[in-house]
């Protein structure tokens, strides 16, 4: 039986090779996985042209996945560095890489990472439009935006972010809203500018059905971007954000009608007490489609530490049902991240994702922590290092501060609580001196 997309296959009762791989990774019954894909609650972003991919599932009942942003820009044009980031991100277990390149040989870079990456690849074609078409933004025709999207699809990108929910009506209301940071989405701001200068409706909205045809042909998953996501906690959960979310819910149903898989992108800056409501709203308004959340950062006052503010928000969001976390590095708002920034961002986001998985009861999540705790109680350092989310840093710390006795660390020495209790329970001499 033939099928066009993973969603089409699931609806026809077909279990694809990608579904089998994801089911095994997740320890989920493959028939249950297929049912959830058919319902739109799980997606497997897996472009037919991305042959190097090891498919991953995103959505209800699955491990929370993380995405790493990278790419070349005019101010930081180093292809080799960005390719090195790709390799490190994959080695560190990132399930997704988004190519946000917006300058120079974007297609050459995109083709390289698609050919080498086992992780799924995402992109934002809007970033590439000016360079690809060699035109000023305001001079681009509606139909020309489709050329860029089709190029990305043919090149093997597994999911694309498009800002189809931003309409002229929302743009008009934006002028009268008490927003501090207005539109912080790069793609959203470019579309807003195009709409205002040309006095036209959003071309991604007007051409949405044609975009769906492109996605269906190559099995590209749509990540419906939130152009009006809050860029400050002041702007979170306002009417502009919610109106766009309602539009995304309607677009989700239109995409499903054409068997196109859909994720919904979520807010970037949200005060901690509003995070659960944002997750519940997305799941309700967008019919259970997977939620891809951009942080969220829970405070605006920590530049240089935004991987931490993001991890706090990401952990809470994941625990309440968010399915996919976009990483944030210490360089957020300040510069393009270097390798060290990227590593810190990945670790912080993986911690957040795993913390969320424990709360969601994902199979194997708590068991990992239990294994670490058992090794810690026995002061089994080698097992602890092997189980550690980041193996390098704990090894380095241990080597830099060597205790007198191997079964302790330099914090407590022989007064280690676990050493004391373990010896007492085993009827051994605690030997404090």
ABEGO torsion letter per residue (X at the ends): XBBABAAAAAAAGBBBAAAAAAAAAAGBBAAAAAAAAAAGABBBBBBAABAABBBBBBEBGBBBBBBBBBEBBAABBBAAAAAAAAAAAAAAGBABBBBABABEBAAAAAAAAAAABABBBBBBAAAAAAAAAGBBAAABBAAAAAAAAAAAAAAGBABBBBBAABBAAAAAAAAABBBAAEBABAAAAAAAAAAAAAGBBBAAAAAAAAAAAAAAAAGBBBBBBBAABBABAAABGBAAAAAAAAAAAAAAAAAAAAGBBBBBBBBABBBAAAAAAAAAAAAAAAGGBBBBBBOBBABAABBGAAAAAAAAAAAAAAAAGBABBBBBBAABGABBBBAAAAAAAAAAAAAAAAAAAAAAGBBGAAAAAAAAAAAAAAGBAAAAAAABABAAAAAAAAAABBBABAABBAAAEAABAAAAAAAAAAGBBAGAX
